[in-house]
Amino acid sequence: MALFPVKGRANKNVKGTAVTAQGIWKEFRVYHEKNQSIKEIFIKRKRAEYETFWALKDVSFAVKQGITFGLIGENGSGKSTMLKILAKILRANQGTVEIKGKVSALLELGTGFHPELTGRENVFLNGSILGLSRKEISKRFNDIVAFSELEQFIDSPVKTYSSGMYVRLGFAVATNVDPDVLLIDEILAVGDEAFQRKSLDKLYELKKQKKTIIVVSHALSSIAEICDEAIWLDKGEIKAAGKARKVVATYLREVNRKEEERSDNEDEERLATPGSRRGSGELQIKSVKLLDGRGKERSIFKTG
């Protein structure tokens, strides 16, 4: 198992552990007054009113070396916050993170890119941030550009790039700098189908090389397919942990339960409305899947 106790202490001393998060708490402040004048702040000593929001609450887990590990949950559940703490972009209010080896991260769209610099310049900039020498980056440069398929645009400022081009270049850099630990946020659901497949193939290649990969995604089928282990975060807390397919199935059951509950409440409201109609309930559609010509479940189809 790649995951150790959900509650309490994560065992960072287990042989082969690559990433350990121990008792992570992260607080954000939600301000209600955004437009305070200098007079209000310094003369009236008026402080902005805010509420405390805990994005993560005592999150602990450990990931073994060579494991592909998924984080799933609704928007606002704390997935991206956890990934940013692992990447040292955010600092936890409480708790510790230990990562063994070189870390490469592909987080929010465009993160780490300077919009005024060209694609070429950004490749060298990001490579240097990751600790590579100019010689090492030059050695990998052609592979990075070839993977991104941006040969024609590599000397254009990245501010002229589309979101898909951003993702291509970012993924190419992050996966071609020989990381020990790779952190990825939501790229599996961005870009065209061909690039998504190409990205998954690259992740499988890194898996074979025993790289440790941590993925945040709403593309649950991809999480179930590529991840060995996963955790489900809900309102900053771990709700389920274990084998990826089982965690995804548990999460989907809860999503379906909530949807049925919401639907039942709406039905009750409609029944109370004069003139509303409702069937007998003898036939109900529980779920819908879209399959391609080979019977494989798909979420994206080409038309025309």
C-alpha positions in Angstrom: 0.0 0.0 0.0 1.2 3.5 -0.8 -1.0 5.1 1.8 -0.6 5.0 5.5 -2.9 6.1 8.4 -5.5 8.6 7.3 -5.9 9.8 10.9 -2.9 10.3 13.2 0.6 9.9 12.1 1.9 8.9 8.6 4.9 6.5 8.9 7.6 8.4 7.0 10.2 5.8 8.1 8.6 3.0 5.9 11.3 1.8 3.5 11.0 3.4 0.0 8.7 6.3 1.1 9.1 9.2 -1.4 6.5 11.7 -0.1 5.2 12.2 3.5 2.6 14.7 4.5 2.1 14.8 8.3 -0.8 16.6 10.1 -1.3 19.3 7.4 -3.5 22.2 8.3 -4.0 25.2 6.0 -6.0 28.3 6.8 -7.2 31.0 4.4 -8.9 34.2 5.3 -12.0 35.3 3.4 -12.3 39.1 3.6 -15.7 40.8 3.4 -14.4 44.4 3.0 -12.2 44.7 0.0 -12.0 48.5 -0.6 -10.6 50.1 2.5 -9.1 53.5 2.3 -5.7 54.5 3.8 -7.6 56.7 6.2 -9.7 53.7 7.5 -6.6 51.5 7.9 -4.1 54.0 9.5 -6.2 56.7 11.1 -9.4 54.9 12.2 -7.5 51.7 12.8 -10.3 49.9 11.1 -9.5 46.3 10.3 -11.0 44.4 7.4 -13.5 41.8 8.5 -12.8 38.3 7.5 -13.8 34.7 8.2 -11.3 31.9 8.8 -11.5 29.1 6.3 -9.6 25.8 6.8 -8.8 24.4 3.4 -7.0 21.4 4.9 -7.6 19.8 8.3 -5.1 17.3 9.7 -4.2 15.6 6.4 -1.6 12.8 6.7 -0.4 10.4 4.1 2.7 8.8 2.8 3.5 7.7 -0.8 6.0 5.0 -1.7 8.6 5.6 -4.3 7.4 4.6 -7.8 3.7 4.9 -7.0 1.2 7.0 -9.0 -1.0 8.6 -6.5 -4.3 10.5 -7.1 -6.2 13.2 -5.2 -9.9 13.5 -5.9 -12.8 15.5 -4.6 -15.2 18.3 -5.4 -14.1 21.9 -6.2 -12.9 23.5 -3.0 -12.1 20.2 -1.3 -8.4 21.1 -0.8 -6.8 19.0 -3.6 -4.9 21.9 -5.3 -4.0 23.4 -2.0 -2.4 20.1 -0.9 -0.4 19.9 -4.1 0.8 23.5 -3.8 2.0 22.7 -0.2 3.9 19.7 -1.6 5.4 22.0 -4.3 6.4 24.5 -1.6 4.3 27.2 -3.2 2.1 27.5 -0.1 3.2 27.0 3.5 1.0 25.0 5.8 -0.1 26.6 9.1 0.7 23.3 10.9 2.3 20.0 9.9 5.3 18.9 7.9 6.1 17.7 4.4 9.1 15.6 3.4 9.9 14.8 -0.2 12.9 12.8 -1.3 14.5 13.7 -4.6 14.0 16.4 -7.2 10.5 17.7 -7.6 8.9 18.9 -10.8 5.4 20.5 -10.8 2.8 21.3 -13.4 0.2 23.2 -11.5 -2.2 26.0 -12.6 -2.3 26.9 -16.3 0.8 29.1 -17.1 2.3 28.8 -13.6 6.1 29.3 -13.9 5.9 30.9 -17.3 6.9 34.6 -17.9 4.4 35.9 -20.5 6.8 38.3 -22.1 9.5 35.6 -22.7 9.4 33.2 -25.6 8.7 29.5 -25.3 12.5 28.8 -25.7 13.4 31.3 -23.0 10.8 29.9 -20.7 12.1 26.3 -21.2 15.5 27.5 -20.0 14.0 29.6 -17.2 12.0 26.7 -15.8 14.8 24.2 -16.2 17.1 26.5 -14.2 14.4 26.8 -11.5 14.3 23.0 -11.3 18.1 23.0 -10.7 19.3 22.1 -14.2 22.4 23.7 -15.8 22.1 25.4 -19.1 24.1 22.5 -20.6 21.6 19.9 -19.2 18.6 21.9 -20.5 20.2 22.2 -23.9 20.6 18.5 -24.0 16.9 18.0 -23.3 15.6 21.0 -25.3 14.9 19.2 -28.6 12.9 16.4 -26.8 10.9 19.0 -24.9 10.0 20.9 -28.1 9.2 17.8 -30.0 6.9 16.5 -27.3 5.1 19.8 -27.1 4.8 20.0 -30.9 5.4 23.7 -30.8 8.4 23.9 -33.1 6.7 26.7 -35.1 5.9 28.8 -32.1 8.9 28.1 -29.7 10.4 31.6 -30.4 7.1 33.4 -29.9 6.2 35.1 -26.6 4.1 32.7 -24.5 1.5 35.4 -24.0 0.4 34.7 -27.5 -0.1 31.0 -26.7 -3.5 29.4 -26.4 -4.3 27.5 -23.2 -3.6 24.2 -25.0 -0.2 25.4 -26.1 0.6 26.4 -22.5 -0.3 22.9 -21.3 1.7 21.3 -24.0 4.9 23.2 -23.2 4.4 23.0 -19.4 3.9 19.3 -19.5 6.8 18.8 -21.8 9.1 20.7 -19.5 7.8 19.1 -16.3 8.2 15.5 -17.6 11.5 15.8 -19.5 13.7 17.2 -16.7 14.2 13.7 -15.1 12.2 14.4 -11.9 12.1 12.0 -9.0 8.7 13.3 -7.9 6.2 14.8 -10.4 3.2 16.9 -9.2 0.4 17.4 -11.8 -2.8 19.5 -11.3 -5.7 19.0 -13.8 -3.8 18.6 -17.0 -5.5 15.3 -17.8 -8.7 17.2 -18.6 -7.1 19.9 -20.7 -6.2 19.9 -24.4 -7.3 17.8 -27.3 -7.9 14.1 -27.1 -4.6 13.3 -28.9 -2.6 15.3 -26.4 -4.4 13.8 -23.5 -3.6 10.3 -24.7 0.0 11.4 -25.4 0.2 12.7 -21.8 -1.1 9.5 -20.3 1.4 7.5 -22.4 4.2 9.7 -21.0 3.0 9.1 -17.4 3.0 5.4 -18.1 6.6 5.7 -19.3 7.5 7.5 -16.1 5.7 4.9 -14.0 7.9 2.2 -15.7 11.0 4.3 -14.7 9.7 4.1 -11.0 9.1 7.8 -10.8 6.7 9.0 -8.1 3.7 10.8 -9.6 1.0 12.7 -7.7 -2.0 13.7 -9.7 -5.0 16.0 -9.0 -7.8 15.6 -11.5 -11.6 15.6 -12.0 -11.1 13.1 -14.8 -12.0 10.2 -12.6 -11.7 7.6 -15.3 -8.0 8.7 -15.8 -7.4 8.6 -12.1 -8.8 5.0 -11.9 -6.8 4.0 -14.9 -3.3 5.3 -14.2 -3.2 5.7 -10.4 -2.2 2.9 -8.0 -3.5 4.6 -4.9 -5.7 7.6 -4.1 -7.3 9.7 -1.4 -10.7 11.5 -1.5 -10.6 14.9 0.1 -13.9 16.5 1.2 -13.9 19.9 2.8 -10.2 19.6 3.7 -10.4 16.1 5.3 -9.6 12.7 4.0 -12.9 10.7 3.5 -11.4 7.6 1.8 -8.0 6.2 1.0 -6.6 3.1 -0.6 -6.6 1.5 -4.1 -7.4 4.1 -6.7 -10.3 2.3 -8.3 -12.0 1.6 -4.9 -11.6 5.2 -3.8 -13.0 6.5 -7.1 -16.0 4.1 -6.8 -16.6 5.2 -3.2 -16.5 8.9 -4.2 -18.9 8.3 -7.1 -21.4 6.5 -4.9 -21.5 9.5 -2.6 -21.8 11.9 -5.6 -24.8 9.8 -6.9 -26.3 9.7 -3.4 -26.2 13.5 -3.1 -27.6 13.9 -6.6 -30.5 11.5 -5.9 -31.2 13.4 -2.7 -31.2 16.7 -4.5 -33.4 15.3 -7.2 -35.9 13.9 -4.6 -36.0 17.3 -3.0 -36.7 19.0 -6.3 -39.4 16.4 -7.0 -41.1 17.2 -3.8 -41.1 20.9 -4.6 -42.5 20.2 -8.0 -45.3 18.0 -6.5 -46.2 20.9 -4.3 -46.5 23.2 -7.3 -50.0 23.2 -9.0 -49.9 21.8 -12.5 -46.6 19.9 -12.1 -46.3 16.4 -13.5 -44.4 13.3 -12.3 -44.1 9.8 -13.6 -44.9 6.6 -11.6 -41.3 5.9 -10.8 -41.4 2.4 -12.2 -38.7 3.2 -14.7 -35.7 5.3 -13.5 -32.5 6.2 -15.2 -29.7 5.7 -12.6 -26.6 6.5 -14.7 -25.5 7.1 -18.3 -22.2 6.1 -20.0 -21.0 7.0 -23.4 -19.1 4.3 -25.3 -17.1 4.4 -28.4 -17.3 1.9 -31.3 -15.1 -0.6 -29.3 -17.3 -0.4 -26.3 -14.9 1.7 -24.3 -16.2 4.4 -22.0 -15.2 7.9 -23.3 -15.8 11.5 -22.3 -14.6 13.1 -25.5 -15.8 12.4 -29.1 -14.8 13.8 -32.4 -17.6 15.0 -34.6 -18.0 15.6 -38.3 
